[in-house]
Amino acid sequence: MSDDRRKNKPHKFGFETRAVHAGAAPDPITGARNTPIYQTTSYVFDDVDHAADLFNLQTFGFIYSRLTNPTVSVLEERLASLENGRACVCAASGHAAQFLAFFTLFEPGDEFIASKNLYGGSITQFGLSFKRLGWTCHFVDPFDPENFRLALTPKTKAIFIEVLANPGGVVLDLEAIAVVAQDAGIPLIVDNTIATPYLLKPIDWGADLVIHSTTKFLSGHGTSMGGALIESGRFDWARNGKFPSMTEPEPAYHGLTFHETFGDFGFTMKARAVALRDFGPSMSPANAFYTITAIESLSARMDRHVANAEAVAKFLEAHPSVAWVSYAGLKSSRFHNLAKKYLPKGAGSLFTFGLNGGYDAGIKLVESVNLFSHLANIGDTRSLILHPASTTHRQLTDEQREAAGAGPDVIRLSVGLESADDLIDDLECALAA
Ligand SMILES: *Cc1c(COP(=O)(O)O)cnc(C)c1O
């Protein structure tokens, strides 16, 4: 999104401006300033030729809301802009967006490498359900980028990481991992849910695809499920013959080749026109509307999330009942230098800590807080508390939990937008109990 009144030097709008405006314009017929919820399943064709062109992907337009919807399209354009990407396709949830990405990339028998430090649901999706589709995930310790290189095989088709990782406190060396992917000729996929594009733009550091669970900080208020898949537009799918799904003729579209026909947004087109079309995990227009509205205040909210998280983390670090705090925004964190490099505006508002009293004290704390809600979400305006080992990371083995930073004593906080003093007071009272 840019302003080209200055013909020779177009002005590129800043992040905050794009968060409010990108992808949206007043409705041309009614003048409605806000993006309407286009609560419709289908769209009238001009004539038979127009319909045929739409179905053949020879013209852009709306056919049926499983594929595209005008409200969802605004969100897609906004997210592509905020991530400095080329194009975006939204999905019903973060997990659905991950499925669209991998279905578009992979053939049965393909492999990929993922960080062990991931959202628990992703570890289960990759390790168990994807396995049944013939896609094998090798999990590696992500703290040494060379571990990704060591795990490469001729069948490896992607690397998947969370840079600022759930359940929190961890920052990976994104630039170094991007080099490994680049050398191997495979895309680096970054789940940027926890950082949001306000704190980190993975594409600027060499990522090829970005995934979001928009359910979290982007929708921001605990109202709406959603996911997004954003492509950088820079990956050359034809360079090494590893991605036949992008370079070979597509039988369902008269032998069209997605890479050749659509170039730098071919991946998004294929994810939409094949994976979304055939599996159907589309985002609802109402959820897109709530998410668009929330993104308008993303920068202001994230600044406040970060300031509150820093205050709460410092309080916990100084408390005698607290054994350790893992928040990359603290000087004591082993990830502090990586956080300064990749997350100069702050290390997010999700982090973990442990109590001297271990498992039992953790359970007691979760049950003693008032203002913090005990639930399995993150990125809400409200502050949230959780014991990952008994909830989000419950399906994992002890070893997987430990590796993912979700051991038995770990408490996870998602710090919201309340007054920091009230949050600290709530934790102080609960710790005293
Ligand atoms: C929640 C989450 C997901 C899954 O997203 P859903 O919208 O719940 O499907 C994936 N990655 C991360 C980091 C998450 O926090």
The ligand as an SDF file (V2000), in Angstrom:
LIG
                    3D

 15 15  0  0  0  0  0  0  0  0999 V2000
   -3.0430  -21.3050   18.7820 C   0  0  0  0  0  0  0  0  0  0  0  0
   -1.8500  -21.5270   17.9760 C   0  0  0  0  0  0  0  0  0  0  0  0
   -1.8990  -22.2940   16.8080 C   0  0  0  0  0  0  0  0  0  0  0  0
   -3.1500  -22.9630   16.3230 C   0  0  0  0  0  0  0  0  0  0  0  0
   -4.0900  -22.0210   15.9520 O   0  0  0  0  0  0  0  0  0  0  0  0
   -5.6770  -22.2980   16.0130 P   0  0  0  0  0  0  0  0  0  0  0  0
   -6.2440  -21.0100   15.5310 O   0  0  0  0  0  0  0  0  0  0  0  0
   -6.0110  -22.6230   17.4380 O   0  0  0  0  0  0  0  0  0  0  0  0
   -5.9380  -23.4490   15.0910 O   0  0  0  0  0  0  0  0  0  0  0  0
   -0.7420  -22.4290   16.0680 C   0  0  0  0  0  0  0  0  0  0  0  0
    0.4140  -21.8510   16.4610 N   0  0  0  0  0  0  0  0  0  0  0  0
    0.4990  -21.1180   17.5880 C   0  0  0  0  0  0  0  0  0  0  0  0
    1.7950  -20.5170   17.9640 C   0  0  0  0  0  0  0  0  0  0  0  0
   -0.6210  -20.9400   18.3890 C   0  0  0  0  0  0  0  0  0  0  0  0
   -0.5160  -20.2100   19.5030 O   0  0  0  0  0  0  0  0  0  0  0  0
  1  2  1  0
  2  3  1  0
  2 14  2  0
  3  4  1  0
  3 10  2  0
  4  5  1  0
  5  6  1  0
  6  7  2  0
  6  8  1  0
  6  9  1  0
 10 11  1  0
 11 12  2  0
 12 13  1  0
 12 14  1  0
 14 15  1  0
M  END
$$$$
